[in-house]
Amino acid sequence: MTHKNTQREIIRAQHKQQARKRTMGLVIGVLILVAAFLLVYFLPRLLNASKIQGYANQNGRSVGDPNAPVKVVEFSSFSCSHCRTFALETEEQLIKDYVDTGKVYFTFSAFQFDEGETMNASEAAYCAGEQNRFFEMQKLLFENSGFAGAFNESNISAYAKQLGLNLSDFNQCMESDVQRSQIRTDTENARLLGVTGTPMFDVNGTLVYSNTLIETIDAALAAAGN
């Protein structure tokens, strides 16, 4: 009887050991999957952030020569997918073709539909503009806009760090609400101009959407003799 009990104990111990090995294997497998997910999720964001560059001759939320014959103001929202597309796929070429050549003076103006988390994004971009890094922050915000919590306080701080901003000045700006007040003023002024959606553009006093932006700029340049 004692011998049988000993055999049972040995078998039970072996089963427990095998179960522990299986559990450990599952835990390791889960950890590998989590690590792979985090790598796929965060690495492209970090790489993209390192590639983000501003424009030559940018000043706050504007870029170009203030004496350019055509003034373009973009009214944009960080909640707007078409605004994201313009910022990440079209803006750079517009700057290259029209702003860098002295034809256009380009300015970004936030248009807030509400006071939700996108207000945090607008405020962060405006505060980065105080350090002449508006367009870098704008792109970083749009690149991350599809992720959950992209505009919460901790992520906004992370973007500021990634861009190498003076964090003390940036945080002071965010806490002061000075730029938040400016954003509300810009939004109200845009509504008075007749802006109802985003992105919309004021080209020398003419409001257009992005699909007719270039032809409107060309017409304004022709009218100005350029």
N, C-alpha and C positions, 0 to 999 in steps of 0.2 A: 504493500500500500504506500509506504514511504517513497519507494522508487518511482511509482506511478505519479505521486504528487510532485516529485522533483521534476519529472519529465514535463508534466503540465506547466509547472512554473517556468521551465526553460522555454517551452513553446510560447507561453504568454509573453515572456520577455522578448522573444524574437519578434512576435507580432507587434509589440509596442515599439520596438526598435525600427521595424519596417514602416510602421505608421508615422513615426517621427521623421524618417527619411523622406517619405512621401510629402509630409507637411512642409518640411524644409525645402524640398524641391519646388512645391507650389509657391511658397513665399519668395524664393529666389526668382522664379519665373515671373511672378507679379512685379517684383522690384525691377527686373530687366525691362518689362513692358512699360512701367511707369517712367523709368529713366529714358527709354526710347521716345516715349510720347513727349516728355519735357524737352528733350533735345530737338525734336521736330517742331515743337510749338514755339520755343523761345529762341533757338539759334538763328532762324531767319530774321526775327525781329531785331536781334542784337546786331546782326550783320548789316541789315538795312539801315539801322540807326547810325552805324559807323560810316556809311556811304553818304549820308545826308549832308548836303552843302547848301549854303545860301547863294545869293546872287551878288555880282559886283554892283556897286553903287546903290545898295539898299539902305534905306533910312527908316527905321521903325517898320510901319506896315506898308511903306511905299518903296518902289524901286525905279531907278531911272533918273532922267534929267527933268527937274520940275518945269523947265522951259520948253519941253517937247511940245510939238504942235497938237498932239492928241492926248487927252487925259482920259484914262480908263479906270473906273472904280468897279471892282467886283463886289457884289453883295452875296455873301456865302454863309452857309450854316454847316456845322460839324455833324449835324444829323442827316445831311442830304447826300445821298449816294452819287448824284450827278456832280455835286460840288467836289466830292472825293475824286471822281474820275477826272474832272478838269484839273485839280491840283496835282494829281500824280501822273497824268498822261498828256496834258495839253499845255499847262502853264509854262513849263521850262522852255518849250519850243517858241511860245509866244514871246517870252522874255528875250530869247536869243534873236528872233527875227525882227521884233519891233522895238523892244526897250533898249537892248544893247546897241542898237543902231541909231538911237537918239530920236526915234519917231514917236514913241509912246512913253508916258509917265503912268505907271501902274500902281494902284492902291487897293488894298484889301479892306473891306468893311464888313464886320460881323452883322448878320441878320438873325436875331433870336426869335424863334417861334414860341418858346416858353422859357421857364426858369429852371429847367431840369439839368441833368448832368452835362449837357452840351454847353451850358453857361460856364461850367468849370473849364471846358476845353477852350472856349473863346477867351476867357480871362487869362488862361495860361499862355495862349498865343500872344495876347496883347502885352502881358508882363514880360514875355521873352523879347518882345519888340522894344522894350525899354533898354535892353542890352544889345539891340540890333541883331537879334536872332529870331525875328518873327517867322520868316519863311521856313527856317529849319524846324521850328516847333510846329508850325502848321502842317508840314509834311509828315512829321512823326505822329502827330495826332490823327491825321487821316489814315496813315498806314495801319494804325492800331484800332481804328474806329469799329472794326467788325468783331473785336473781342469783348467778351463780357467784362464789365467794370473798367473799360478802357479809360474812362474819364473820372474815375474816383480819385480821391486825394493821394493815395499811396502811389498810384500809377503816374499821376501828374508829377509828383516829386521825382519819380524814377526817370521820366523823360527829361526833366531839367538837369538831372545828374548826367544822363547820357550825352546831352548837348554841351556839357561843361559850363553851364551857366553859373554865375555867382549866386549860390543858393541863399545866402543871407538876403541879398537884394530881391531875389525872386520871391522868396517866402514873405518878405515884408510887403511886396506889391500885392501878392495874393490875399494877404490878411487885411490890407487896407481898403479893399473894395473900390479903389479909385478907378481902375480899369473896368470893373463891372458896371460902374455908373456910366463910363464912356460908351460901353457896349449898348446899354439901354438907350443912350442918346443917339448913337449911330443907327440903331434899329428904328427909332421913331423918325429920324430924319429920312431914312430910306422909305418908310411908309408914306411920308409926305411927298416924296418924289414919285410915288406910284408903284414901288416895289411890292409885289405880292407873292413871289416865289423865288427859289434859288436854284442854280446860280443865275443872277441877272447882272447886267453890266450897263453902266452909264458911260457912253462914249461921246464925249463932248456935248453932254446934255440929252442924248438919245438913249432910251432904255431898250436893251435887246437881251435875248437869251443867247446861250453859247453857240447855237446852231447858225446864227447870223453875225456872230461877233467879228470874225475876220473881215467879212465883206463890208461891215459897217465901219471898221477901222480904216480899211482901204478907201472908202468913200470920204471919210473925214479927212484923211491925208490928202486926197485929191482936192477937196474943197479948200484945204489950207495951202495948196500949191506945192505939195510934196509928192 
